[in-house]
Amino acid sequence: MDNNICLIVDTADFTKTKALFGGDKLVKKGNVSAVILGNAYDLMQNRADEEKVIELYSEYGKDTDTVLDGIYTAIILDYDKKTAYVFQDFFGSNQAIFYYNDNGRVYITNSLRAIVTNVKNDWQMNMAAVKQFILRGYSANSDTLIKGIHKMPGKANLEVCRKPKLIKHKKLPNVKEDISIEKYDDVVSRNTKAVWHEGMATTISSGYDSNYIMHNLQKLSDKRIDAFCIGGTIGTDEIPDAEKICAYYGNVDLHTRRVNGSSFDKLPEIVYAMEGCMYERGIFLQYELADLVSSHGVKHIMLGESADQVLNFEMYHPFHQAKAIFDYTLKKLPGRIFKGLRFRPYRTVYDMATYIVTKKNGIMMNYFGVNPEYPYMRKEYMKTCENAVQIGEKKKEFHKKAINAILPEGVTSVIHKMPGSTELKDLFIGEITYDDILEMCKKSPYYKPAKFDDGFYEIDNYLKITYLEVFRKMFIEQPEKYLTDKFEGYTLKNVLFE
């Protein structure tokens, strides 16, 4: 957990601005200080450290994010203007950035625990956010699960002068051009090279995205590559395909683990790490993955996150996205009215990338001290995708065509699309059964009787309630016990069933 910061901006006397922790990361140049969380780059794909960000800020001011790339949060303290700025990438960073106004002392941090444990307050659950959490698994605005504490949403920066104020991102124009497979491969190769570190590991699966990254890593280093894969115990399992692919290359050391009942018992630690930011069944897989990566001493890993979203035409065509939402709602309406069924809400591709995919991965990797890089989430790559993806294309047809043309047949013969390997039935093969969870949830204030259109959504509903009960116990009722500097090893049985 070495990539954390908690600044307290004193809006009445800016000189009294201080850091609870992470202050050693602040770099000062003249009357401006800066700190970066994540990985920032300039538009020439050069790494942008704090001094570079200060230099860009001196020229671009509030528009600094327009000349930065990567997945990052950059905090600027301008002592002359007595203003703090928090810039983040288009997706809102892979960290949750919280802010809280404590009578003019504004906390800016990626640690909700820092606010809860350092501000004396009668903290309450935010029931509006709870409702959204149960419906979607996240809140797409600035609400958190705790009333009064806010988080930065996507497509926004933060300005703190007299009080915190969100500023919308500016949309950058895209130049239309024809994209060939050669052009596409060149962009992916350059973006992969830009985020590469010596000794960088990667994930591997039976899918297209991670294998395209592995192909490019083979060109960047002649050393052995660590690769990681998480499978299912009784559900979907990608490990056998990953083993075949790694055997083909010959220079890959594959490390694997399978999700099982013990993964579910880790929910308190997952909530401790995620801090109520989001829920999605993949959090159990992400926990096991980050723990496995960390246990092998890996510090940098390259990931294929959000390729599904960036290669979906709805990301670039709001009109078609709005139509898809309307059609989906219209299709589900009769079931809601006449059968009283609850359906999954339509989650936009941007929301999926911002509030689900990058957050569950980035927060968990950061928790275990691993730095993730994302070649598919770069500005140049997104502009390329906007030109390459045709109206109506949701399933990465161009991407797959390019990969099948470029990668060796020994790999493409194995590659196929497989759903994520965290199946919910894998979670209930340990000491705590599904009946135990169901009984507990029905006693929860967050429970409402409902009929569901599918079994997975029903189980998801109960898992969200379980998550909320753990959150309430740890962050609201007994923070002094659970929110210690280091997680003390409490299991789900300890927290909810003893």
GUPA-894825 format. One record per residue: residue in three letters; x, y, z of N, C-alpha, C in turn. Coordinates in steps of 0.2 Angstrom, whole numbers, plus 5000, padded with zeros to 4 digits. Atoms other than C-alpha are relative to their C-alpha. Layout:
<rs>
AlaXYZXYZXYZ...
</rs>
This chain:
<rs>
Met500449945000500050005000500450065000Asp499549955000501450124995499850054995Asn500249955005500450224982499350045003Asn500649974997499250314994500250075003Ile499949934998499050494999499350035004Cys500649974997497950595011500250085002Leu499949934999498050785010499450045003Ile500549964997497150905021500150084998Val500049935002496851075012499750055004Asp500349944995496551225024499850054995Thr500249955005495551335013500050075003Ala499949944997495651475026500750035000Asp499349985000497551475027500349944996Phe499750055005498251375012500749985002Thr499450024998499951375020500049955005Lys500050064995499351255033499749944997Thr500150065004498951125020500549955002Lys499650054998499650965026499849934998Ala500150075002499750775023500049965006Leu500150054995499150645035500549944998Phe499550055002500250515025500150014992Gly499849995007501050515008500350074998Gly499749935001501750695010500750004997Asp499350015003503450625006500050004992Lys500050005007502850604988499950074997Leu500149945003502450784986500750034997Val499449975003503650874974499950074999Lys500149935001503851064975500450034996Lys499649965004504451174962499750074999Gly500349934999504251364965499450005005Asn500650004995502551394973499549954998Val500550055002501751234966500349935002Ser499850074998501751054973499649964996Ala500450055004501150904964500249935003Val499950074998500950714968499649964995Ile500350055005500450574956499849945003Leu500250074999499450414959499949974994Gly500150035006499550294946500650014995Asn499549995005500450314929499850064995Ala500149945004500450484920500550004994Tyr499649995006501150514902499850074997Asp500249945004501250664891499849974993Leu500350025007500550654873500549974996Met499550035004502150594866500249935003Gln499950074997502050434877500650005005Asn499550004995503450494889499750005007Arg500250004993503250464907500050075003Ala500149934997502650624916500149995008Asp499950004993503350634934499750075003Glu500349944997502850774946500350064997Glu499749945003504050894939499750024993Lys500349995006503350874922499350025000Val500649984999501650884928499950085002Ile500049934997502051054937500150044994Glu499849965006502851114920499450014996Leu500650005004501251064911499550055003Tyr500549964996500151144924500250084999Ser499849935000501151314923499850024993Glu500249985007500651314904499349994999Tyr500750025002498951234903499550025006Gly500449984994498251274921499449955000Lys500650054999496451194922499949954995Asp500150045005496651114906500649945000Thr499450055000498151004911499949934998Asp500250075002497250844909500049994993Thr500150015007497050874891500749994997Val499350025002498950854889500349955004Leu499750064996499150704900499649944997Asp500350065002498850524896500149955005Gly499950054995498850364905499449995005Ile500650014995497750304920500350035007Tyr499649964995498250424934499550055004Thr500249944997497750554947500650045002Ala499549954999498750714948499850055004Ile500249954995498550824963500550065000Ile499649945001499151004961499950055006Leu500149954995499351124976500450074997Asp499749945003499551304969499950055006Tyr500049964994500051414984499950074998Asp500149945002499951574974499250014999Lys500750005001498151544969499649985006Lys500350034994497751464986499549954998Thr500450055003496951324976500349934999Ala499750075002497151134974499649974995Tyr500350035006496751044958500149925000Val499950075001496450854956499849984993Phe500150025007496650804938500049925000Gln500050075001496250624933499849994992Asp500150025007496150524916499250004999Phe500750005002494550514906499649955004Phe500450054997494050354915499950015008Gly500049994993494250434932500549975005Ser499450044997495850344937499849935002Asn500150074998495950164943499950005008Gln500149994993495850234961499450045002Ala500649954998494350304970500350065004Ile499849944997494750484975499450035004Phe500549984996493750534990500250075003Tyr499849934997493550714997499450025005Tyr500549984995492650785012500250075003Asn499949934998492450965018499950005008Asp500150004993492750965037500150085003Asn500049934998492351145041500650044997Gly499449975003493551215028500649974999Arg499450045001494851085030499849944995Val500250045005494650985014500449944999Tyr499650065001495250805014500049984993Ile499950035007495850734997500449945001Thr499650064998496350554998499749944996Asn500250065003496250384990499849955005Ser500250044995495850315007499450025004Leu500649984996494150325014500149995008Arg499850024993494850245030500350065004Ala499749944997495850405033499550055002Ile500549954998494350515033499649985006Val500550024995493250405044500449995007Thr499650014994494650375057500350065003Asn499749934998495350555058499550055001Val500549954999493750655058499549975005Lys500550024995492650645073499350024998Asn500749995003490850625066499649945002Asp500550054999489350525069499849974993Trp500050025007489550435052499349964999Gln500650035001487950375044500049974993Met500150035007487550255029499650054996Asn500349965004487050355014499549964996Met500550055003485350265009499950014993Ala500149995007485250344992500649964996Ala499550045003486950274988500049925001Val500150074998486550104996499549984995Lys500550025005485050094984500349994993Gln499650015006486150124969500549945000Phe499650055000487350004975499749935000Ile500350065001486149864977499749994993Leu500250015006485449904960500549994995Arg499550015005487049924950500749985003Gly499350024997488549884962500550065000Tyr499649944999489150064962499650064999Ser500349945001488650244962500350044994Ala499749965006488950344945500050075001Asn499949934999488950514954500550015005Ser499549994995489950584968499849975007Asp500250034994489050494982500449945002Thr499750064997489850364993499549975005Leu500550034996489050245005500050035007Ile500049964994489450365019499750074999Lys500349935001488350525020500550055002Gly499649944999489350685018500749994997Ile499350015004490950605010499849984993His500150015008491050614991500649974997Lys499450035004492150534978499950034993Met500049975007492650604961499749954995Pro500350045005491550534947500550004994Gly499650005007492250494929499850074996Lys500149945005492450634916500050065004Ala500049944996492850764930500650015003Asn499449984995494250854939499750035006Leu500249974994494150934956500450065001Glu499649944998494551114961499850015007Val500249984993494651164979500350065002Cys499849934998494751344984499650015006Arg500449994994493351394996499749945002Lys500450064999492451234994500249954994Pro499950055006492651074982499550014995Lys500449995006491951094965500349964994Leu499850055006491950964951499950044993Ile499949975006492451024934500049954994Lys500050055005491950924918500650004996His499550015004493250854907499850034993Lys500149985006493450934890500049944995Lys500050055005493050824875500550024995Leu499549995005494550814863499749984993Pro500350025007494050814844500549944997Asn499750065003494550654834500150014993Val499949995007495250664817499849934996Lys500250065004494450534805500549984995Glu499550035005495550414796499849935000Asp500050075001495550244789500549965004Ile499650044996496250114800500149934997Ser499950065002497149964793500349955006Ile499750054994497749804803500750025001Glu499349974998499549874801500050065004Lys500149944996499050044808499849985007Tyr500250024994498149964822500549965004Asp499550044996499549844827500550055002Asp499549964999500749984826499850045007Val500249964994499750084839500049965006Val500050054994499549934851500749995002Ser499350024999501349894849500450065004Arg499749944997501850074853499850025007Asn500349994993500650094868500349955005Thr499750054996501249924875500750025002Lys499349984998503049984874500150065004Ala500049944996502650154882499949985007Val500250014993501950074898500549945002Trp499650054998503249934899500650025005His499450004995504449914914500449944999Glu499650055000505949804915499749955005Gly500250054996505349634923499250005001Met500749995000503549674919499649934999Ala500450065001502249534921499450014997Thr500749995004500549504913499649955003Thr500550064999498949404915500049974994Ile500150045006498549274903499449965001Ser500650045000496949184898499949974993Ser500250035006496049104884499850054995Gly500349955004495449274878500550044995Tyr499649965005496149394864500450055003Asp499649944997496649544875500649995003Ser499350024997497949464886500549974996Asn499550035005498649364872500350054995Tyr499749945004498949524861500550035004Ile499549974996499849594876500649955001Met499450055000500949434878500450004994His499649995006501349444860500550064999Asn499549945000502049614862500550005005Leu499550014995502949574877500649964998Gln499550045003503849444868500550044996Lys499649955004504549584857500450055004Leu499649954996505149694871500549975005Ser499550034996506149574881500249934999Asp499850075001507149414879500149965006Lys500050034994507049374897499349965002Arg500650044999505749254905499550055003Ile500649964998504049324908499549975005Asp500550034995502949294923499350024998Ala500749995002501149264919499549975005Phe500450024995499649244930499349994997Cys500750015002497949164928499649975006Ile500550024995496449134940499549964997Gly500650045002495248994937499549985005Gly500650024996493648924944500149935002Thr500050074997493548764955499549964997Ile500550045003491948704949499650034994Gly500349965005491448844937500550004994Thr499649995006492348904921500750015002Asp499350004998494148874921500550014994Glu499549985006495448964909500749975001Ile499350024998496948884917500349954994Pro499750055005497148734904500250044994Asp499949965006497048854889500750045001Ala499449964998498348974898500649955000Glu499550045000499448824900500349984993Lys499850025007499448774882500450064997Ile499749945003499848954877500750025002Cys499449994997501248974889500549954998Ala499650065003501948804883500350024993Tyr499849985007501948874865500650055000Tyr499549955000503049024870500749975003Gly499450034997504248924881500450045004Asn499649964996504949074890499550035005Val500549974996503349104901500049965006Asp500150044994503249054919499350025003Leu500749994998501449034923499849985007His500250014993500749054940499250005001Thr500750005000498949004944499749995007Arg500350014994497648994957499249994998Arg500750015001495748944958499650035006Val500549974995494349034966499649955003Asn500450054996493448934980499750035006Gly500349984994492548944996500450045004Ser499649954996493949025005500150074997Ser500049945003493849164993499550045003Phe500649964997492149215000500150025007Asp499949984993492749215017500550065001Lys499549945000494049355012499650064999Leu500449945002492549475009500250065005Pro499949954996492949575025500750044998Glu499449975002494749605018499950044993Ile500249975006494049645001499650075001Val500449944999492849775008500550055003Tyr499449964997494349845019500450034994Ala499649985006495249865002499650054996Met500449965005493849924991499650065003Glu500349954997493050035004499350034998Gly500649995003491350024997499950034994Cys500049965007491850094980499549964995Met500450035005490949954970500049925002Tyr500150075000490349774970499949974993Glu500150045006490449654956500349935001Arg499850074998490649464957500849994999Gly499350015002492449484949500450025006Ile499649974995493049564965500449945004Phe499750064997493449384972500649984996Leu499550025004494449344957500650055000Gln499549954999495349514958500449995006Tyr499750014994495749484976500649944999Glu499550055001496549314972500650014995Leu499549985005497449384957500550045003Ala499549954997498249534966500449965005Asp499650034994498749424981500549954997Leu499550045003499549294969500650044997Val499549965003500449424959500550035005Ser499549974995501149504975500449955003Ser499650054996501649344983500649974996His499450025004502849314968500550064999Gly499649945000503649484971500050054994Val500049965006503049564955499750075002Lys500149934999502949754956499650044995His500449975005502249794939499749954995Ile500450055005500949704928499650044995Met500349975006500249744911499349965000Leu500750035000498349714910499650024994Gly500449995006497049704896499450035002Glu500649984997495749784906499750064995Ser500449955004494349884897500050004992Ala500050015008494749824879499249994998Asp500750015002492949764879499650064999Gln500449945001492249934882500350054995Val499749955005493450034872499949984993Leu500150035007493149924857499249994999Asn500750005001491249944859499750074997Phe500249945003490450064847499650055004Glu500449964996489250134860500550055004Met499549964996490850214869500050074996Tyr499849945004490950344854499350034997His500749975003489050364849499550005005Pro500549994995487950434863499349984998Phe500750005002486450434852499849925000His500250075000486550244849500049975007Gln500050024993486950214867499350015003Ala500749984997485350314872499549954997Lys500550055003484350204860500049935003Ala499950074997485050044867499750005007Ile500349994994484550104884499250005000Phe500850005001482750144878499849934998Asp500350075002482549974869500149955005Tyr499950044994483249884884499450015005Thr500549984995482049974896499349974997Leu500650025003480549944884499949935000Lys500050075000480949764882499849975007Lys500150034993480949734901499450025003Leu500649974997479449844905499449955002Pro500550044999478149714903500149955006Gly499850044994479049594915500050035007Arg500049964994479249724928499250025002Ile500749984998477349784927499649945002Phe500550054999476449614925500349945004Lys499750054996477649494934500450025006Gly499749984994478449604946500849985001Leu499350035000480249544941500550065000Arg499449954999481849644945500549974994Phe499550015005483049654930500650035001Arg499449964999484849704929499950064996Pro500049945003484949884925500550004994Tyr499549995005485749944909500650045002Arg499449964998487549984913500450024993Thr499749975006488350094899500749975000Val499350035001490050034892500550055004Tyr499649954996490850194900500049985007Asp500150024993490150154917500349945002Met499750074998490749974916500750015000Ala499249995000492550034912500250045006Thr499849954995492550174925499849985007Tyr500250014993491550114940500149925002Ile500050074999491749924938500749974998Val499450035002493249864928500750035003Thr499449974998494649984932500050015007Lys500049994993494150014950500149935004Lys499950064997494049834955500749974999Asn499350035001495749794947500550055003Gly499549964998496649954951500050015008Ile500049994993496149974969500349945004Met499750064997496549794973500749994999Met499250005002498249794964500350055005Asn499749954995498649954974500049985007Tyr500050024993498149874990500649955001Phe499550054999499349734987500750024998Gly499449975001500749854982500349994993Val499850015007500749814963499750054996Asn500249945005500749944949499749974994Pro500350025006499549904935500150054994Glu500049965006499749974917499549974995Tyr500650025004498349974904500250034993Pro499849985007498949984885499350014996Tyr500749995003497049974880499750065002Met500349944998496650134889500350064999Arg499749945002497650264880499750044995Lys500449965004497050414871500149984993Glu499850025008497950364854499649944999Tyr500350065001497250194856499250014999Met500749995001495450254859499850044994Lys500149975007495550374844500049954994Thr499950055005496150224834499349965000Cys500650045000494650124840499450034997Glu500549965002493450264837499950004992Asn500050015007493950254819499949934997Ala500050075003494050064817499449975001Val500650044998492450014826499450034996Gln500649985004490950014815499450015004Ile500749994997489150074820499749935001Gly500350064998488349924829500549945002Glu499550054998490049834833500150005007Lys499950004992490049774851500549945002Lys499750064998491049614850500750004997Lys499249995001492849674845500149964993Glu499850045006492749604827500650024997Phe499449985003494149714820500649985004His499550024996495149684835500249924999Lys499950075001494949494833500349984993Lys499750015006495349504815500750025000Ala499349985000496949594818500449955004Ile499750054996497449474831500149934997Asn500050065004497049324820500550004995Ala499549995005498149394807500750015002Ile499349984997499649444818500349955004Leu499750054996499849314831500149944997Pro499950075003500549144828499549955001Glu500550055000499449004824500049955006Gly499950044994500048904839499650035006Val500449964994499149044850499350014997Thr500749995002497649084839499649945000Ser500450065000497148904838499749985007Val500250014993496948904857499550065002Ile500449944998496149084859499349994998His500849995001494249094861499750045006Lys500349964995493149204871499749955005Met500350044995492649134888499850055005Pro500249964994491649214902500550005005Gly499550004994492649274917499949945005Ser500050064997493049134928499850005007Thr500349994994492249194944499249984999Glu500750025000490549094944499850005008Leu500249994993489549124960500049935004Lys500050064996489348944964500749985003Asp499350014997491248934967500150035007Leu500049974994490949044982499749965006Phe500350034995489848934992500249925001Ile499850074999490848774993500550005007Gly499650004994491648825010499649995006Glu500450014993491048835028499450045000Ile500649965000489748975024499649984994Thr500450025006488348915013499650054998Tyr500449955003487149005002499450015005Asp500650004995485748965015500250055006Asp499849954995486749055028500050074998Ile500049945003486949205017499350035000Leu500749985001485049205013499750025006Glu500349994993484549195031500250075003Met499749944997485749335036499750064996Cys500249955005485149445021499350025002Lys500749984999483349435025499850035007Lys500149964994483649515042500350075000Ser499749945001484549655035499650064998Pro500449945002483849835033500050014993Tyr499949995007484449835015499649954996Tyr500350055004483449685010499250024999Lys500750005002481749695001499949944996Pro500250065004480849544994499950024993Ala500049995007480949534976500049944996Lys499950065005480749414961500550024995Phe499449985005482249414949499949964993Asp500050035007482349374930500549944999Asp499550055001483849264932500349985007Gly499750024994484749164946500650045002Phe499449964999486349254944499950075004Tyr500249934997485549424948499849995007Glu500350014993484649354963500649995005Ile499550014996486249284970500550075001Asp499749935000487149454966499750045005Asn500349954995485849544976500249985007Tyr499950024993486149444991500850015002Leu499349984999488049464989500150075001Lys500049934999487849654988499850015007Ile500249984993486849655004500549975005Thr499550034996488149545012500650055001Tyr499549955001489449675006499950065005Leu500249944996488449815014500049995007Glu500050024993488249725030500750005003Val499350004998490149705031500350075001Phe499849935001490449885026499750045006Arg500349974995489249945039500349995007Lys499750024994490049845053500750035001Met499349984999491849895049500050084999Phe499949925001491650085043499550045004Ile500549964996490050135053500049995007Glu500150024993489850035069500649995004Gln499450014996491649985074500650014996Pro499449995004492950075064500650005004Glu499450004996494150085079500249925000Lys499850075000494149895078500349974994Tyr499850035006494249855060500450044995Leu499649965005495050005051500650025003Thr499349994998496749985058500550014994Asp499649985005498250035048500149934995Lys499950075003498449845043499449965001Phe500550054999497049725040500249945005Glu499850054995496949605055499849934999Gly500250075001496349455047499349975001Tyr500750024998494549455051499749964994Thr500350045005493549325041499250025000Leu500749995001491749335035499649975006Lys500350034994491249215049500150055006Asn499849954994492149335062499550065000Val500349945000491249485056499250005001Leu500750005000489449435053499749945003Phe500450064998489149255060500349985007Glu499750024993490049265078499750055004
</rs>
